[in-house]
Amino acid sequence: MTPEIKFDDFLKVDVRVGTVIAAETFPEARKPAIKLTIDFGADIGTRRSSAQITKYYKPEELVGTQVVAVVNFPPRQIGPFMSQVLTLGVPDENGEVVLLRPTVPVPNGGRLF
């Protein structure tokens, strides 16, 4: 476990839900990954993300699904791709990423609380 933080520190991390509107393989990545374009609604718009989620997900299956991401980290260059948000997941028993997703549809841009 990491050190305890104050609630105000948690509030600095802007975690939102969005709908994947495009997904494609990312063959240039060092580790297998998928490039995502995610719609976070009118206030945030669309953002792109590289996610190492190839064990359980195929690009064509992700389009139209909702994911959870940190939207206020600075963009990060991953090879030839600029990742603008951090799509969130948790590891399975083998360390493979399982996406965090709402269990029922929610409005794009909704903030985690």
C-alpha angles and dihedrals in degrees: 000000000000123000118286116267134198120257089245088061090055090051090059090068109081107209115181140172122238141168121247107238097173135016133177139166117268104215093170092063118104090229121036109275145160125229111225132195108201129192110218095178134259098311096054104018124197124336133181129231139181112218130184093220103124096120095071105014138063120199095241091052093053098058109103095018125114125240136181121237144168105247102183103062115107115262115271126212111229107182107299092343129087110216110204101181137030110239108212129231142147129231123256120219089285097046095258115143120255112191123240107233138163114260091220129032114275132179115280112255096032110152124229114247 
